[in-house]
Every structure is written in C-alpha cells, then in structure tokens.
C-alpha cells in the first residue's frame, strides 16, 4: 500500500531536482523549463498543491 506522504515527498524531491538542474543551465533554457513547470503546477488539483512548499509554487 502506498502512503499518501510517499507521493508527496516524491513530488517535492522531483521539483527540487528540477530546481537544482535549472541552477546549472543557461538563462533561456531555464526560463523555458520554469515556465513549463509553473504551468504544470498551476493545473494541479488543490489537494496536491497543499503538499508543495509555497516557494516552489511561486518560483
């Protein structure tokens, strides 16, 4: 059985991985990926957004 916290932790770790990779990329690619990530997060249901840190949603 998968615990609810497991997917929330996995999602946070995935977003943190994206953020770490973006720190090492050029600015044009960084903006493209950040915009896509923001659009994806904006489409998430509220119950999933509740598990994400606020700074991730705003970045």
C-alpha positions as CSV (number, residue, x, y, z in Angstrom):
1,X,0.0,0.0,0.0
2,X,1.3,3.4,-0.9
3,X,1.3,6.0,1.8
4,X,-0.1,9.5,0.8
5,X,3.1,11.1,2.2
6,X,5.2,8.9,-0.1
7,X,3.9,10.5,-3.3
8,X,4.1,14.0,-1.7
9,X,7.7,13.5,-0.8
10,X,8.5,12.1,-4.2
11,X,6.8,15.1,-5.9
12,X,8.8,17.5,-3.7
13,X,12.0,15.7,-4.5
14,X,11.3,15.8,-8.2
15,X,10.7,19.5,-8.1
16,X,13.8,20.1,-6.1
17,X,15.8,18.1,-8.7
18,X,14.4,20.3,-11.4
19,X,15.4,23.4,-9.4
20,X,18.9,22.1,-8.9
21,X,19.3,21.3,-12.6
22,X,18.0,24.7,-13.6
23,X,20.7,26.4,-11.5
24,X,23.2,24.9,-13.9
25,X,21.6,25.8,-17.2
26,X,21.7,28.8,-19.4
27,X,19.1,31.5,-18.8
28,X,17.0,30.9,-22.0
29,X,16.5,27.2,-21.2
30,X,16.0,28.0,-17.5
31,X,13.1,30.3,-18.3
32,X,11.5,27.8,-20.7
33,X,11.6,25.0,-18.1
34,X,10.5,27.3,-15.3
35,X,7.5,28.4,-17.3
36,X,6.5,24.9,-18.2
37,X,6.9,23.8,-14.6
38,X,4.7,26.7,-13.4
39,X,2.0,25.9,-15.9
40,X,2.1,22.2,-14.9
41,X,1.8,23.1,-11.2
42,X,-1.0,25.6,-11.9
43,X,-3.0,22.8,-13.3
44,X,-2.6,20.5,-10.3
45,X,-5.6,19.9,-8.1
46,X,-5.6,21.9,-4.8
47,X,-5.2,18.8,-2.6
48,X,-1.8,18.2,-4.4
49,X,-0.7,21.8,-4.3
50,X,-1.3,21.7,-0.5
51,X,1.7,19.3,-0.2
52,X,4.1,21.6,-2.1
53,X,6.1,24.4,-0.5
54,X,4.7,27.8,-1.3
55,X,8.1,29.0,-2.7
56,X,8.0,26.2,-5.3
57,X,4.6,27.3,-6.5
58,X,5.7,30.9,-6.8
59,X,9.1,30.4,-8.4
